[in-house]
Amino acid sequence: MVDGPDLCFISDRHKSIANGIVKVYYLEEFSNHFVEFKNYCPEAAFFLKHDLGFEKWTRAYFPSNKFNVMTTNITDSVNAMFIAEKEYPMASIFNSIAKRFGEIFRERRAYILKYKDNKFVPAAENILRDNMSEGDSFYVDKVSGDERQFIVFGSGCMAKVDLLERSCSFKKYYLVKIPYEHTMASLRLKNGEDFGLRFYDYSSPLYKVKEYLLAYSESINVVPLES
């Protein structure tokens, strides 16, 4: 998934509106914004819906995972790291790539080691803390007697949460795999004020410190000369 579609054929104003729609997670909210955009620029709206397809450029229809702590455009990110190296001989380019990524692995591992006593990495901890605070203001109602399904009202929209299925109609939870405000509010109703550590159980294990340390544990060596 990229940050947004290439809309070189429409005005900057309409492009800004379209790129804003990209960041919407809730299907109903996306539909409302897209109808507004369609009124402004029907040709571009037709292209984005029928020729390109919503699933290729929107968060609301994106079919896979999208973790907030990862880049959404790896090609541009890597190219920006090796602007000068593009003029090097091919063998030197590969050596530069291996050296730079080796440095990144060492830097990331050293950084995460400072938080080895934490359960999740700092970026995920910050997201969880913010979401927990936002969920405090939401109203939650039980759907079933088994405290599994909930209806959550807040921020101008309604979301359905199923704690057993680890699902929420607010798609941000599905894509990022971290409980957002609707799920946090449901967990608070189910577990009371002691729900503090339960939201870890509803997050992807990929955010765990030990998983990050494992990911950056390998050494990357410079490619030896062919001789």
ChimeraX attribute file (.defattr): number of C-alpha atoms within 10 A of each C-alpha:
attribute: neighborCount
match mode: 1-to-1
recipient: residues
	/A:1	17
	/A:2	14
	/A:3	14
	/A:4	19
	/A:5	16
	/A:6	12
	/A:7	16
	/A:8	8
	/A:9	9
	/A:10	13
	/A:11	10
	/A:12	11
	/A:13	8
	/A:14	16
	/A:15	20
	/A:16	12
	/A:17	15
	/A:18	23
	/A:19	17
	/A:20	14
	/A:21	22
	/A:22	21
	/A:23	16
	/A:24	19
	/A:25	21
	/A:26	18
	/A:27	15
	/A:28	14
	/A:29	14
	/A:30	20
	/A:31	14
	/A:32	11
	/A:33	17
	/A:34	18
	/A:35	13
	/A:36	14
	/A:37	18
	/A:38	15
	/A:39	10
	/A:40	13
	/A:41	16
	/A:42	13
	/A:43	12
	/A:44	18
	/A:45	19
	/A:46	13
	/A:47	13
	/A:48	20
	/A:49	14
	/A:50	9
	/A:51	10
	/A:52	13
	/A:53	13
	/A:54	16
	/A:55	15
	/A:56	16
	/A:57	22
	/A:58	25
	/A:59	27
	/A:60	23
	/A:61	19
	/A:62	17
	/A:63	13
	/A:64	11
	/A:65	14
	/A:66	18
	/A:67	16
	/A:68	14
	/A:69	11
	/A:70	8
	/A:71	14
	/A:72	15
	/A:73	12
	/A:74	11
	/A:75	9
	/A:76	10
	/A:77	11
	/A:78	11
	/A:79	12
	/A:80	10
	/A:81	11
	/A:82	14
	/A:83	9
	/A:84	10
	/A:85	16
	/A:86	11
	/A:87	10
	/A:88	11
	/A:89	9
	/A:90	11
	/A:91	12
	/A:92	16
	/A:93	16
	/A:94	15
	/A:95	16
	/A:96	17
	/A:97	18
	/A:98	17
	/A:99	16
	/A:100	16
	/A:101	15
	/A:102	17
	/A:103	14
	/A:104	14
	/A:105	19
	/A:106	16
	/A:107	13
	/A:108	15
	/A:109	18
	/A:110	13
	/A:111	13
	/A:112	19
	/A:113	16
	/A:114	9
	/A:115	14
	/A:116	14
	/A:117	11
	/A:118	14
	/A:119	16
	/A:120	24
	/A:121	22
	/A:122	15
	/A:123	11
	/A:124	19
	/A:125	17
	/A:126	12
	/A:127	14
	/A:128	21
	/A:129	13
	/A:130	13
	/A:131	19
	/A:132	22
	/A:133	12
	/A:134	17
	/A:135	23
	/A:136	14
	/A:137	13
	/A:138	16
	/A:139	15
	/A:140	24
	/A:141	15
	/A:142	17
	/A:143	14
	/A:144	9
	/A:145	7
	/A:146	8
	/A:147	17
	/A:148	17
	/A:149	20
	/A:150	24
	/A:151	20
	/A:152	24
	/A:153	18
	/A:154	17
	/A:155	12
	/A:156	6
	/A:157	11
	/A:158	18
	/A:159	17
	/A:160	21
	/A:161	27
	/A:162	17
	/A:163	17
	/A:164	10
	/A:165	10
	/A:166	16
	/A:167	18
	/A:168	22
	/A:169	17
	/A:170	22
	/A:171	20
	/A:172	22
	/A:173	23
	/A:174	20
	/A:175	19
	/A:176	17
	/A:177	21
	/A:178	26
	/A:179	27
	/A:180	25
	/A:181	26
	/A:182	30
	/A:183	30
	/A:184	28
	/A:185	29
	/A:186	28
	/A:187	27
	/A:188	19
	/A:189	17
	/A:190	18
	/A:191	12
	/A:192	11
	/A:193	9
	/A:194	10
	/A:195	13
	/A:196	13
	/A:197	9
	/A:198	13
	/A:199	17
	/A:200	17
	/A:201	11
	/A:202	20
	/A:203	20
	/A:204	14
	/A:205	16
	/A:206	14
	/A:207	21
	/A:208	19
	/A:209	22
	/A:210	19
	/A:211	14
	/A:212	18
	/A:213	18
	/A:214	10
	/A:215	13
	/A:216	18
	/A:217	13
	/A:218	11
	/A:219	12
	/A:220	17
	/A:221	11
	/A:222	16
	/A:223	14
	/A:224	8
	/A:225	8
	/A:226	5
	/A:227	3
